[in-house]
């Protein structure tokens, strides 16, 4: 992942297993859970800890399915130029990696970021549009407008208790450029994604469209 950043010369924060740290109470609880597990399992069992990036796939409601719904409804807006990197991994590739890792002794006692190659946000949106068969225009606005709108929505939500279409967190997710490095995972195991993000998006959107009526999704 770091080689790709160098070639494209696009500023992005690079997160590795050593430099990553929780930025929310949810992330902190997972970090603390890792430490407890490591302490308890000493000399008792073989273990490997995976830190996957955003997982998407069939049967799951998440960012990909929400973006597809918003695009189809003509309500999706790209804030900024969309050149920032985001990090997703298809559920099928997560399962494949977990199964394959059981056959690689080198993973025992290690922590890995489980990530596909980073993708620009604009490329992600284009891939979702293509998979959904949508050719309409996508609205674009400056990033600062999105941050202001997200902050306003947070205030309204806190006053009314209503869930708003935007938040500071969601706008930050769409505009920040962060790459979670899979270099350690790739170099130590040689395991690569079976499907990849583009095929994963096609499979996910196809399932979502075919099961739109009466679907029962697992919230992410």
C-alpha positions as CSV (number, residue, x, y, z in Angstrom):
1,X,0.0,0.0,0.0
2,X,2.8,2.4,0.8
3,X,4.4,1.8,-2.6
4,X,1.1,2.8,-4.3
5,X,0.9,6.0,-2.3
6,X,4.5,6.9,-3.4
7,X,3.7,6.3,-7.1
8,X,0.5,8.4,-7.0
9,X,2.0,11.1,-4.9
10,X,-1.4,11.7,-3.1
11,X,-1.1,12.8,0.5
12,X,-2.6,10.2,2.9
13,X,-2.1,9.1,6.4
14,X,-0.5,5.6,6.5
15,X,-1.7,3.4,9.4
16,X,0.2,0.3,10.3
17,X,-0.2,-2.3,13.1
18,X,2.3,-0.3,15.1
19,X,1.0,3.2,14.5
20,X,-2.7,2.7,14.5
21,X,-4.6,3.8,17.6
22,X,-8.3,3.9,18.6
23,X,-10.2,7.1,17.7
24,X,-13.5,6.2,19.4
25,X,-14.8,4.4,22.5
26,X,-15.8,1.5,20.3
27,X,-12.2,1.2,18.9
28,X,-10.8,1.6,22.4
29,X,-12.9,-1.3,23.7
30,X,-11.7,-3.5,20.9
31,X,-8.1,-2.5,21.7
32,X,-8.6,-3.4,25.3
33,X,-10.2,-6.7,24.3
34,X,-7.1,-7.5,22.3
35,X,-4.8,-6.9,25.3
36,X,-7.0,-9.0,27.6
37,X,-7.1,-11.9,25.1
38,X,-3.3,-11.8,24.7
39,X,-2.8,-11.9,28.5
40,X,-5.3,-14.7,29.0
41,X,-4.1,-16.9,26.1
42,X,-0.4,-16.9,27.0
43,X,0.9,-20.5,26.8
44,X,-2.7,-21.7,26.5
45,X,-3.6,-21.5,22.8
46,X,-2.3,-20.3,19.4
47,X,-3.9,-17.0,18.3
48,X,-3.9,-14.4,15.6
49,X,-5.6,-11.1,15.8
50,X,-7.0,-9.4,12.7
51,X,-8.0,-5.8,12.4
52,X,-10.1,-5.6,9.2
53,X,-11.0,-2.3,7.5
54,X,-14.6,-1.6,6.5
55,X,-16.2,-4.9,5.7
56,X,-19.0,-5.1,3.1
57,X,-20.9,-7.9,1.5
58,X,-24.2,-9.6,0.9
59,X,-26.8,-9.7,3.7
60,X,-25.2,-6.8,5.4
61,X,-26.4,-3.2,5.6
62,X,-23.5,-0.8,5.6
63,X,-21.8,2.1,3.8
64,X,-21.9,0.4,0.4
65,X,-25.6,-0.4,0.5
66,X,-26.5,3.0,1.9
67,X,-24.5,4.8,-0.8
68,X,-26.2,2.7,-3.5
69,X,-29.6,3.6,-2.1
70,X,-28.8,7.3,-1.9
71,X,-27.4,7.3,-5.4
72,X,-30.5,5.6,-6.7
73,X,-32.7,8.1,-4.9
74,X,-30.7,11.0,-6.3
75,X,-29.7,12.1,-2.8
76,X,-26.0,11.3,-2.8
77,X,-23.4,14.1,-2.7
78,X,-19.7,13.9,-3.0
79,X,-17.9,16.5,-0.9
80,X,-14.5,17.5,-2.2
81,X,-12.8,16.1,-5.3
82,X,-13.1,12.4,-4.2
83,X,-9.3,11.8,-4.7
84,X,-8.9,10.7,-1.1
85,X,-8.3,7.1,-0.2
86,X,-10.8,4.9,1.6
87,X,-10.4,1.3,2.8
88,X,-12.9,-1.5,2.2
89,X,-12.6,-5.2,2.1
90,X,-15.2,-7.7,0.8
91,X,-16.6,-10.2,3.4
92,X,-15.7,-13.1,1.1
93,X,-12.1,-12.1,1.2
94,X,-12.2,-11.8,5.0
95,X,-13.5,-15.3,5.3
96,X,-10.9,-16.6,2.8
97,X,-8.1,-14.9,4.6
98,X,-9.2,-16.3,8.0
99,X,-9.4,-19.8,6.6
100,X,-6.1,-19.6,4.8
101,X,-4.3,-18.2,7.8
102,X,-5.0,-21.4,9.8
103,X,-2.5,-23.1,7.4
104,X,0.2,-20.5,7.9
105,X,2.2,-21.0,11.1
106,X,3.9,-17.6,10.8
107,X,0.6,-15.9,11.7
108,X,0.5,-17.4,15.3
109,X,0.9,-14.7,17.9
110,X,0.7,-11.9,15.4
111,X,-1.6,-8.9,14.8
112,X,-2.5,-8.0,11.3
113,X,-4.4,-5.2,9.5
114,X,-6.6,-7.1,7.1
115,X,-7.1,-4.8,4.1
116,X,-7.6,-4.8,0.4
117,X,-5.7,-2.2,-1.7
118,X,-6.9,1.3,-0.9
119,X,-9.3,2.9,-3.4
120,X,-10.1,6.5,-4.1
121,X,-13.5,7.6,-2.9
122,X,-14.5,8.7,-6.4
123,X,-13.4,5.3,-7.8
124,X,-15.5,3.6,-5.2
125,X,-18.6,5.7,-6.2
126,X,-18.0,5.0,-9.9
127,X,-17.8,1.2,-9.1
128,X,-21.0,1.3,-7.1
129,X,-22.7,3.2,-9.9
130,X,-21.6,0.7,-12.5
131,X,-22.6,-2.3,-10.4
132,X,-26.0,-0.7,-9.9
133,X,-26.5,0.2,-13.5
134,X,-26.9,3.9,-12.7
135,X,-25.7,6.4,-15.2
136,X,-27.1,9.6,-13.7
137,X,-25.1,12.6,-12.4
138,X,-23.7,12.7,-8.9
139,X,-23.9,16.0,-7.0
140,X,-20.6,17.5,-5.9
141,X,-19.9,20.2,-3.3
142,X,-16.8,21.6,-1.7
143,X,-15.6,19.7,1.4
144,X,-16.1,22.6,3.7
145,X,-19.8,22.7,2.8
146,X,-20.1,19.1,3.9
147,X,-18.3,19.7,7.2
148,X,-20.7,22.6,7.9
149,X,-23.7,20.6,6.9
150,X,-22.5,17.6,9.0
151,X,-22.1,19.8,12.1
152,X,-25.6,21.4,11.6
153,X,-27.1,17.9,11.3
154,X,-25.5,16.8,14.5
155,X,-27.0,19.8,16.3
156,X,-30.4,19.1,14.9
157,X,-30.2,15.4,15.8
158,X,-29.2,16.2,19.3
159,X,-32.2,18.6,19.7
160,X,-34.8,16.5,18.0
161,X,-33.5,12.9,18.5
162,X,-34.0,12.3,14.8
163,X,-31.4,10.5,12.7
164,X,-30.1,12.9,10.1
165,X,-28.7,12.0,6.6
166,X,-25.3,13.6,7.5
167,X,-23.1,13.9,10.5
168,X,-19.6,15.2,11.1
169,X,-18.4,11.6,11.3
170,X,-19.9,10.6,8.0
171,X,-18.5,13.7,6.2
172,X,-15.1,13.0,7.7
173,X,-15.2,9.4,6.5
174,X,-16.0,10.6,2.9
175,X,-13.3,13.3,2.8
176,X,-10.3,12.2,4.9
177,X,-7.5,10.3,3.2
178,X,-6.2,7.3,5.2
179,X,-4.6,4.1,4.1
180,X,-4.5,1.1,6.3
181,X,-1.4,-0.8,5.3
182,X,-1.7,-4.5,4.4
183,X,2.1,-4.8,3.8
184,X,2.8,-6.9,6.9
185,X,-0.1,-9.3,6.0
186,X,1.1,-9.7,2.4
187,X,4.8,-10.1,3.1
188,X,4.4,-12.6,6.0
189,X,1.6,-14.8,4.6
190,X,1.6,-14.2,0.8
191,X,-2.2,-14.5,1.0
192,X,-4.1,-12.2,-1.5
193,X,-7.8,-11.4,-1.8
194,X,-9.7,-14.0,-3.8
195,X,-12.4,-11.6,-5.1
196,X,-11.0,-8.1,-4.7
197,X,-12.9,-5.0,-4.1
198,X,-14.4,-4.5,-7.6
199,X,-15.8,-8.0,-7.9
200,X,-17.0,-7.8,-4.2
201,X,-18.9,-4.6,-5.0
202,X,-20.5,-6.2,-8.0
203,X,-21.6,-9.2,-6.0
204,X,-22.9,-7.1,-3.1
205,X,-24.9,-4.6,-5.2
206,X,-26.3,-7.4,-7.4
207,X,-27.5,-9.3,-4.3
208,X,-28.8,-6.0,-2.8
209,X,-30.9,-5.2,-5.9
210,X,-32.2,-8.7,-6.3
211,X,-33.3,-8.9,-2.7
212,X,-34.4,-5.3,-2.3
213,X,-38.1,-6.3,-1.6
214,X,-38.5,-8.0,1.7
215,X,-34.8,-8.3,2.4
216,X,-33.6,-8.9,5.9
217,X,-30.2,-7.3,6.4
218,X,-27.7,-7.5,9.3
219,X,-26.8,-3.9,10.4
220,X,-23.1,-3.1,10.4
